């Protein structure tokens, strides 16, 4: 929708006529309101009526453009819904060496645990419209890959670029929770949620899971823990094919304790379908903010009439020169 932000500016449109109709004495006293090069030319060049006509026309158009620009023309786009209030949701993903165990399947294809997490988690991230999302990656230690942001595409891309062993081979679960607490401290008034995915037990780091749990409780951070890994897997050995439990090192007791103490829940993801179901449950437990406010993108258009006024000013400046050249050409 097109509109003028200051439509009252158009009350000055008759000003040039009022100035022109003032008595001669008042005009002489109001030199500041006159444009000598323009006004004098319009009044004195009576021998050139055609040239004066074009000058008057251009001057009128210039004045209209300047007043129109001063009224601040602008274009308002279609209304957009912006969430008025969301939540801060941090996702912590395990990059330890055990995440490369290929006991998962995606569309019938055998993949490792990290690949499965990326595949399912990306869709979950895209659904969190209105939430600030952050990404923590951890192994020997934990580090912040993406700070809390509304840019879901960037968080998804950084997740896709993560690789196993990037920060070591062990598992610092306590450090991951502690780092999330530290980042959440900078965001006070919001619902703060941490989703932690791991396939092992705490074997590294400077903070124990118990200490990290107390920190999360003190800062009112809800932690949802997800244990990743299949219960059974067929492996080839010198003695033939045998069935093993690839998730025997998963510390479910510790993960359950962290979740329960912080008001969250522990989930077990044995395959991609389990993980998709878990994310659906998380959408219900931590619903996306529905309240929204309307905003309309605004584009200023004042530079268009200003540009036209500039071009017309150049034309009115070269009119006498063009007229003189044309006159000499005819005489010659």
N, C-alpha and C positions, 0 to 999 in steps of 0.2 A: 504494500500500500504506500502510495506517495503522499507526503505531507510536508508542510513547513513548520519547523520548530518554533519560529518567532513570526507568525503571520502579521502581528501588529506593526511590523516594520513597514508594511505597505502604505501606512498613513503618510509617509514622506514622499510618495510618488508625485503629488502636485507641487512640490517645493520649487522646482525650476520655473513653473508658470507664475507662482507667487512672486518669486524674485524678479522675474521679467516685468511684471505688472507694477512693481513698486515705482513711486515717483523718482525722477532722475536724481534728486538730491539724496534720497535715501539709498539709492543704488551706489552713489559716490561714497556715502558713508559706510557702506557695507562691502568694502572691497574684498574682504575675506570670503564673501559668498559668490564672487564672480570668478569666471574662468576667462581671462582676457583673450587668450589666443583663440578660444572658441566663440565666446560671446561677441567680441569685437568683430570677428570675421563675419558672423552671421548678420551683424547690423550694418557694417560698412561696405561690404562687397555687394552693393545693390546692382552693380553692373554685371554681375554674374548670377542671375537668379537660379539657373539650373544647378550651379555648383553649391549655392547656398541651400537649395532644397535637399541635396544629398547629404550635406553636412548636418542639417537639422534632423534628417531622418536617422543618420548614424548616431548622432548625439542622443537622440531619444532612445534608441535601442540600447546604447551603452548604459544610460541611466536605468533603464528597466532591468538590465542584467545585473548591475551593481546592487540595486535594491533587492532583486530576487536572491542573489547570493547572500546578502546580509540577513535575509529571512530564514536562512539555513534550510534549504531543501534537503530532504532525506527520504530514503526508501526503507520501509519496515518489512522484513521478511515474514514468513509464516511463523506462528507461535510454536515454540519448542518447550517441551516439558523437561525441567531440570530437577532432579531429586533434591528436595530441601534438606534431607537428613539421611545419611547412610551409616555404614559401619566401617570400621577399620578391620580388614581381614588379611592376616599374614599367613603365607603358605611356606612351610619348611620342608624341603625335599632332601632325602638322604642320597649322597653320592659316594658312599663307601664301596669298597671292592665287591662286596656280596651283591650289589645291585645289578651286576652283569650276569647273574645266573639266569639262564633263559628258560624259566619254568612258566612263562605266561604265553597267551595266545591272543592275537588280534586278527579277526576274520580268517581263522584257520591257519595263521602263520605263527610259528614259534618265535617269540621275541624275549628280550631280557626285561627285568622288572622296571628299569628306568624308562624304557621305551613305552611300556604299557601305561606308566604313570603320566608321561607326557601326552599320550594319546587321549586319555580320559580327562585329565586335569585341564587341558586346554579348553575343552567345551565348558567345564565348570566355571573357569575364569571368565569366559565370554558371557556367561549368564549373569554375572554379578554386576549388573548395571546399577550405578549409583553408589557402589561401595568403593572405598579406597583399598587397593590391593598392593601387597608387597610380597617379595620372594626372598627367602633365605635358603642358601645351599650349605650343607654341612657334611663333614667327614672327620678328618683329624681335628678340625676346628669349624666354626661357623662364620659365615660372612654374608653381608647383605648384598644380594645381587640386584634387587630392585626396591627402592624405597616406596613407601605408601603413595599411590598415585591412582588417578581415575583412568589412566591410559592402559586399558586392558590389553591392547594389541602389543604394546611394548613388553608388558609382563609375560605374555605368551611367547613372544620371540626370544626373550632372555631364557625362559624355561627350555625352549627348543634347542638353544645353543649350549646348554649345560651338558657336560660329559662326565662319565664315571672316572674317579681318581683325580679330579681337578684339584682337590685340596687334601689328598691323602687317601688312605685305604681303611681307616678305622671309623668309629662312629661316636661323635660328640653330641649326644642328645641333649644333655644339660646345657651345653653352650648354645645350642639352637634356641631353646626355650628362653635362656637368659638374654640372648641378643634380641629376641622378639619383645621381651619386657622392656629393654632399653629403648627400642624404637617407639614403642607404644607410649612411653612416658612423655614424648614430645607431642602427643595428640591427646589432649585431656578429655574433652567432652564428646565421647563417642562410645559405641559398643565395640569392644576390642576382642577379636577372636583370632586364635591361632589354630591352624590345621597342620599337624605334623605327620609326615609319612616316613616310615622307616621299616627296615626288614631285619633289624638286629637288636643288639643290646648296647648299652653305653660302655664304650671301651676307651674313650679318650676325652680330652677337654679339661678346662679349668674349673668348671662348675658341675657338681653332681646333680643327677636328676632330682634328688630330694630338695637340694637348695634352690634349684630352678623352680620347682613346684611351689615352694614357699614364696618366692618372688612373684610368681604369677598370681597366687592367691592374694597377696598384699596389694597388688595393682589391679585386682578385679579383672583379670584376663581369663577368658574361657578357652580351654585347650581341648581340641578334639584330636585324638591320636588314632592313627591308622596303621595297623601291622600288615605289611605286604609280603606275599610269598605263598606258593602252593604247599599243600600238605604232602603230596606225593609227586614223585618224578622218576621217570625211567632213565637210567644211565647205563652206558656201556662200559664194561670193565674187562680185564683179562679173563675173568671167569664167566663172562656173558652178561646178559641184561639183568639188572637188579633194580628194585624199587627202594628209593631213599626218601627221607623227609628233608627237603632243602631249607625248611624254616625252623630247624631244631634250635637255632641260636636266637630266635625271636623272643624277646623278653616281654611277654604279654602281661605279666603281673605288674611290671614297672610301668608300662604304658597305660594300663587300666588305672593304676594309682594316680598318675598325673592327671588323667581325665576326670576321675571322680572328685579329686580334691579341688579342682578348679571349676567344677560345675559343668564339665563337658561329658563326652562319651568316648569309649574305645570301640573301634570297629576292626573287623578282620576282613582283609581283601585277598581272597585266594585266586581270583581271576579278574578279568576286565569287567565282567558283568557285576561282580560283587562291588567293585570300585564305583561303577556307575550308580548302583543302588545306594551306596553310601553318600555320594554327592547329592543325590535326590533327597535323602534324609536330611542332609545338612542344609539344603535349601528350605526345608520345612522348619528345622530347628532355629536357623538363623535366616529368616526371610529377608528378601531384598526390600529395601525401603520403597514404599508405595506412594507416600505423600510427595507431592511435587509442586513446583511453582512454575508459572509460565514466563517465558522471556521471548522477545522477538529480536532477532539480529538486526542491527541498524547500520545502514551504509550512508555516509555523508555524500551529498551531491553538489555542494556549493562550488566546487572547483570547475564544474562545467559552465555555469554562467560567467564565472570569472574569466575562463579561457575565451569565451565568446566576446566578452567586453574587451579583452586585450587585443584580439584580432581586429575588432571594429575600430579600436583606438589607432591601430597601425594604418588602417584604411583611411580614416579621417585625417591622419597626419600626411599621407602621401597624395591625398586628393588635389591640393593646390599644385603640387609638383606635376602630377599627371595632367592637370588642366593646362598648366603653362606649356608643357611639352606639346600637347595637342594643339594649342593655339599657335605656337611657333611653327609647327609642321604645316598648318593650314596657310600661314602667311608665306612660307617658303614655297 
